[in-house]
Amino acid sequence: MGRKTILVINPNSNEAVTRIVDESVAPLRFVDGPSIECITLREGPFGIESQVHAEQVVLPLARIAETRTDAAAFVIACYADPGIDAMRSVAAVPVFGSQESAILTGLARGDRLGVIAAGPGSIKRHRRYLRRLGLLDRIASERPVNMSVDEIATAGHSFERLVAVGRALIDDGADAIVLGCAGMARYRPSLEQTLGVPVIEPTQAAVAMALAAARV
């Protein structure tokens, strides 16, 4: 049997976000471990910032789950976990959503979580999903940085906004922080050091779970 592949899919078409995701999972690559391949969904919107954006990537993601038969696991590198049900319905291997994985990982680090969202429109989608997972009451609060996905990934002032929102979440009662956008991944170590609480990067959390599944 060849080397196993964990396929990490950025469901938006922004290559800058895919590069950030690829960098964020680099510590999870090791010599005899599964390959971690990060790809961009070219049919996707430039950033998933609305319910319509989330819905329009469902079928393309399901097609990848059907056709990439070399994958030992799939990871959806978007905090909203778009297409997770459709992918799981057709995939022969596990499918890990970033939001689901991040929340479960975060609950091992803190009793109540704070979530940093890109914009206010994302929060309703996130809350609906958390309600479905039965975990809404474990969220202290979710606050937006009021930036687009592309701005978060490329703007020079992103870190300062993340720190400000992170501190507000701690004031709300959060004892661990979850980053609610894949474009925030590069800031995780510095943010954790600055805030003094655990900071969970969702794609890292999902890939860590996928690694365990692929290894056993």
C-alpha positions in Angstrom: 0.0 0.0 0.0 1.3 3.5 -0.9 1.7 6.4 1.4 -1.7 7.6 2.8 -2.9 11.1 2.0 -4.9 13.4 4.1 -6.6 15.8 1.7 -7.2 19.3 3.2 -9.6 21.3 1.1 -9.9 25.1 1.2 -13.4 25.6 -0.1 -12.9 29.2 -1.2 -10.8 30.1 -4.3 -8.3 32.3 -2.5 -4.9 30.8 -2.9 -3.5 33.0 -0.1 -5.7 31.2 2.3 -4.6 27.8 1.0 -1.0 28.8 1.5 -1.7 29.9 5.1 -3.5 26.6 5.7 -0.6 24.7 4.3 1.9 26.5 6.5 -0.3 25.9 9.6 -0.3 22.1 9.2 3.4 21.9 8.5 4.2 20.9 12.1 1.9 17.9 11.6 4.0 16.5 8.8 6.5 13.8 9.7 8.8 11.5 7.7 6.8 8.2 7.9 3.4 9.8 8.4 0.6 10.4 5.9 1.0 13.0 3.3 -1.0 16.2 4.0 -2.1 17.7 0.7 -3.7 21.1 0.7 -5.8 22.1 -2.3 -8.0 25.0 -3.4 -11.6 24.6 -4.5 -11.4 26.7 -7.6 -15.1 26.7 -8.1 -15.6 28.3 -4.7 -16.2 32.0 -3.9 -13.2 34.1 -3.0 -14.2 33.9 0.6 -17.0 32.0 2.4 -18.8 34.9 4.1 -22.5 34.1 3.7 -24.9 31.2 3.7 -25.2 31.3 -0.1 -21.4 31.0 -0.3 -21.5 28.0 2.0 -24.2 26.3 0.0 -22.6 26.8 -3.4 -19.6 24.7 -2.5 -21.5 21.6 -1.3 -21.7 19.8 -4.6 -18.1 20.5 -5.7 -16.9 19.2 -2.3 -19.0 16.1 -2.6 -17.5 15.4 -6.0 -14.0 15.6 -4.5 -15.0 13.1 -1.8 -16.2 10.7 -4.5 -13.3 11.1 -6.9 -10.3 11.3 -4.6 -10.2 7.6 -3.7 -6.5 7.9 -2.7 -7.4 9.9 0.4 -7.3 8.3 3.8 -9.3 11.2 5.3 -10.7 14.6 4.2 -10.5 17.9 6.1 -12.7 20.9 5.3 -10.5 23.9 5.9 -13.3 26.4 6.6 -14.7 27.1 10.0 -18.3 26.8 8.8 -17.8 23.2 7.8 -19.6 23.7 4.5 -20.6 20.4 2.7 -19.7 18.2 5.6 -22.9 16.2 5.5 -22.8 15.7 1.7 -19.1 14.7 1.9 -19.8 12.2 4.6 -22.7 10.7 2.7 -20.4 9.8 -0.2 -16.9 9.4 1.2 -15.6 6.0 2.1 -13.2 7.5 4.6 -13.6 10.0 7.5 -14.4 13.6 6.9 -13.3 16.1 9.5 -14.8 19.6 9.7 -12.7 22.4 11.1 -15.4 23.9 13.3 -16.5 20.6 14.8 -12.9 19.5 15.4 -11.9 22.9 16.9 -14.7 23.0 19.3 -14.1 19.4 20.5 -10.4 20.2 20.8 -11.1 23.5 22.6 -13.2 21.8 25.2 -10.2 19.7 26.2 -8.4 23.0 27.0 -11.2 25.2 28.5 -14.6 25.0 30.1 -16.1 27.8 28.0 -14.8 28.9 24.6 -14.7 32.3 22.8 -14.8 32.3 19.0 -13.2 35.0 16.8 -15.4 35.4 13.6 -14.5 37.2 10.4 -17.7 39.2 10.2 -21.1 39.4 12.0 -22.8 37.5 9.2 -20.8 34.4 10.0 -21.9 34.2 13.6 -25.5 33.1 12.9 -24.2 30.3 10.7 -21.8 29.2 13.4 -24.4 29.3 16.1 -26.8 27.2 14.1 -24.2 24.5 13.6 -23.2 24.6 17.3 -26.9 24.2 18.3 -27.1 21.2 16.1 -23.9 19.7 17.7 -25.5 20.4 21.2 -22.5 22.6 22.2 -23.9 26.1 22.1 -24.0 26.5 25.9 -20.2 25.9 26.0 -19.6 29.1 24.0 -19.0 32.1 26.2 -19.4 34.4 23.2 -18.4 34.9 19.5 -17.2 38.3 18.3 -16.2 39.5 14.8 -13.1 41.3 13.7 -15.2 42.9 11.0 -12.8 42.0 8.2 -13.2 40.0 5.0 -11.5 36.6 4.6 -9.0 38.1 2.2 -8.3 41.0 4.5 -7.6 38.7 7.4 -5.2 36.7 5.3 -3.3 39.7 3.8 -3.9 42.9 5.8 -1.1 44.1 8.0 -3.4 45.1 10.9 -5.1 41.7 11.3 -3.1 40.7 14.4 -4.0 43.8 16.4 -7.7 43.3 15.6 -7.5 39.6 16.7 -5.8 40.6 20.0 -8.5 43.2 20.7 -11.4 40.7 20.0 -9.6 38.0 21.9 -9.3 40.1 25.0 -13.0 41.0 24.8 -13.9 37.3 24.6 -11.8 36.6 27.7 -13.7 39.4 29.4 -16.9 37.6 28.3 -15.8 34.5 30.3 -13.8 32.5 27.7 -10.9 30.5 29.0 -9.8 29.3 25.5 -10.1 30.9 22.1 -11.1 29.3 18.8 -10.1 31.1 15.5 -13.2 31.2 13.3 -11.5 31.6 9.9 -8.8 29.7 8.2 -7.0 32.9 7.2 -6.2 33.6 10.9 -4.0 30.4 11.2 -0.6 32.1 11.0 -1.4 34.3 14.1 -2.2 31.4 16.4 1.2 31.1 18.3 1.6 34.9 18.8 -2.0 35.3 19.8 -1.8 32.5 22.4 1.4 34.1 23.8 -0.2 37.6 23.9 -3.6 36.5 25.4 -2.2 33.9 27.8 -5.0 31.4 27.1 -5.1 28.4 24.7 -5.8 29.4 21.1 -7.2 26.6 18.8 -6.6 26.8 15.1 -9.4 24.7 13.5 -7.6 23.2 10.5 -4.8 22.1 12.8 -7.3 20.5 15.1 -9.1 18.7 12.2 -5.8 17.5 10.6 -4.6 16.2 14.0 -7.8 14.1 14.3 -7.4 12.9 10.7 -3.8 11.8 11.4 -5.0 9.7 14.2 -7.7 8.1 12.0 -5.2 7.5 9.2 -2.6 5.9 11.5 -4.9 3.5 13.2 
